[in-house]
Amino acid sequence: MNLRPLQLQNNADRRLRAGHLWIYSNEVDNQATPLKAFEPGEQVVVQDARGKALGIASVNPNTLICGRMLSRDLRYPLDRSLLVHRFKVAQSLREMCFDQPCYRLIFGDADLLPGLVVDRFYDIFVVQISSAGMEQLQQEIVDALNKVFQPQAIVFRNDGKMRATEGLETYVEVVQGEVPELAPLMENGVNLLAPILTGQKTGWFYDHRENRARMQTLVKGKRVLDLFSYVGGWGAQALAAGAREVVCVDASVTALEVAAENARINEGETRFRGLQGDAFDLCKALVADKERFDVVIVDPPAFIARRKDIRNGERAYARINNLAMRLLEKDGTLISASCSMHLEKSRLVDILRANSRELDRNGQIFAQGSQGSDHPIHPAIPETEYLKAYFMRVLPSG
């Protein structure tokens, strides 16, 4: 493969040499190698200001992050062969951590495959592509998955928001095999179902696996409220762990229908209740009805998608956690999570502290969690560490 050079400005190579994978458009020497001369998705040889090669990257001249490093070795551009190698390396981590083939197989940058996510549901693989570079390699991705895993089915869930930024069309396509409406999976020893063709993202959120495992130890015989429940990832596992009752709250009727099915297959249908609607409004109604729960789980979507959303997003986290605390029994447990990368851990702790004090309660954080092992953190890319969860008892003041 004869690759053209992309030259960086003076000192723009420091982050890449430290391990980062991203190149910003203002770091390119446009006089030496004009960005607009490249095709979206084209692989290039990245050079420092002196012309020394740093590795191979894919380029999109139309985006702020205009380059993503794919290989540090000029002998190995990203092709079927390197994808096979990276898939095997990723598989070895997951097999070291999990005893069932249900996990996030590829977590983008952290698995050195920027712009690619692959979730595994036994022998069904769900692929999400969010960069022009990976879009050029669709067939190679399919071929590499078949080489390493021989999957029953492969689905492209290429309908994420990031694709518009990269100038890519959105679509959902079964590219191999047959896919059931609800795909089976196992998490923490619990059998579950995920709507991989129609649900959010890839249909399931594996990232909270280890936090849900901790939750299971806290709910036996307890009344549990699962806010923003989606298809019952928390709630169904609470039922499997012996919760007395679980109330799932979500805006989506179809998500709650799947949550009810997840409750049923775990022999919890008589202990399950779904409430459809806005979580804030439904919490206010539950407070007005003097409902109380032993455990309340707050796992909302990202209220802070961009830096400019921080102020309003923090207010939303404060409001929902305040309502959740109002719904707790006197010595109840709040599990408060955030998937907003732009919300710092310390700020979420501040929000929990401030709202417990506003209600004249004492907070006692006894555990904290992050994303699961199948969402590894790239040590040079802080953005790969995004998930946080706090387990807090909310006690009477005094």
PyMOL commands that set and color helices and strands:
alter all, ss='L'
color gray80, all
select helices_A, chain A and resi 14-17+25-27+35-37+80-97+108-111+132-135+138-149+162-165+206-216+233-240+253-265+269-271+279-288+307-326+345-358+382-384
alter helices_A, ss='H'
color red, helices_A
select strands_A, chain A and resi 4-7+22-24+42-47+53-59+65-71+102-107+116-121+124-129+153-158+171-176+183-187+190-194+223-227+245-250+272-276+293-298+328-338+361-369+388-396
alter strands_A, ss='S'
color yellow, strands_A
deselect
rebuild
show_as cartoon
